[in-house]
Amino acid sequence: MAIYFYKIPPFDATTAYTFEFVYTGNNQAHYNKLIIKESETLKVVFDKTIQTMQLKHTVPANTLKNGVEYTYQICVYDVDNKLCGKSDTANFQCLSTPTFKISNLQNNQTIKNSNYTFELSYSQKENDELQYFSISIYDKSKIALMSSGSIYDVTNLSYTFNGLNDSCEYYIKAVGYTVSGIDLSTDYILFNVEYISPHQWSLLTLENKPNIGAIQISSNVVTLTGTCSPTPIYLDDDFIDLRKANSYVTFDNGFSITNTGTIIGSMYGCVQNTIIATLENRDNSYKVNLIYKIGKFASSENKDVAYMELRAENGTNDYVIYSNYIDVPTSKDIVNFCIVRQNNLYEIKIYKEG
């Protein structure tokens, strides 16, 4: 004969809890008695026998107290109320239900960028510390798309996801685990992604000067002179042929990629998964790669589309965003791209001429 308890995680004493156990014996169980004592004083706080053939015993809400550790033991009796056996004593504790939620996102909230830093809040009345957490993003069918994995650095309860697609809906959910063994989970939160349209931008700014009867004209254009290696070969007088290995054009004077600004370019005949352009500081502390890609996505009805990946690297973290999708261009189609940097964030748009 043996009696075993299932593992009992900490639970909130303000709610009822059912103790379940395993019994192996010749006589069928018809009664069971649960005895609970305070671990520190051995004071009996619960001692009750119930008639049931089920191998479980429920303790009513508010019978025990949160923040207290207890010992428990189960006794099993047969139909004649004869003792069949006792379990060993074991410990458990009662703890208040923790507060665990995503603190900077509400249901149906709209995110205006392709990346977002999700923040969590956690608290527990008896100071049960958080051991680790994980955040995951799901599609509308609640199929997991991206996950942070288990994060054990709980001094910073946040995680940044990149690559959120424009005009898409997602769910996000976080799970966690406390030092004492409490499983945590937030609700699924639905959110939308709609990229912010770039502010209107003009090559020239006109400002009226009524006191002197004049119009001040300011230019927003910075002239950059590039150098080409090897000797440039021009196509249609507008494009430089960079299809040969180790062919490139360098613009290394007159601007900084850490400033706010816009870069506009055109290309054709690009090869999938190749770096189209690289922006890099002189000290190599910051680099931005623009990569041409082709892929299939649920939002593109699983047909091939072309897009750009912008990957910024600062030696510690990668910042990745994606452009809009366009139909896959032919080798002769001209594709224009526009990169906007503002407040340390990028936006990239592409379109195919014609």
Beta strands, then each sheet from edge to edge (+ up, - down):
strand 1: 2-5
strand 2: 17-24
strand 3: 31-38
strand 4: 44-51
strand 5: 56-59
strand 6: 68-77
strand 7: 83-86
strand 8: 90-94
strand 9: 99-102
strand 10: 109-111
strand 11: 116-123
strand 12: 130-138
strand 13: 144-147
strand 14: 158-161
strand 15: 168-178
strand 16: 183-185
strand 17: 189-193
strand 18: 204-209
strand 19: 214-219
strand 20: 227-229
strand 21: 234-235
strand 22: 239-240
strand 23: 248-250
strand 24: 261-267
strand 25: 274-280
strand 26: 287-296
strand 27: 304-313
strand 28: 318-322
strand 29: 326-327
strand 30: 335-342
strand 31: 345-352
sheet 1: 1+ 2- 5+
sheet 2: 4+ 3- 6+ 7-
sheet 3: 4+ 3- 6+ 8-
sheet 4: 9+ 11- 14+
sheet 5: 10+ 17+ 15- 12+ 13-
sheet 6: 10+ 17+ 15- 16+
sheet 7: 18+ 19-
sheet 8: 20+ 23-
sheet 9: 21+ 22-
sheet 10: 24+ 30- 31+
sheet 11: 25+ 26- 27+ 28-
sheet 12: 25+ 26- 27+ 29-
end
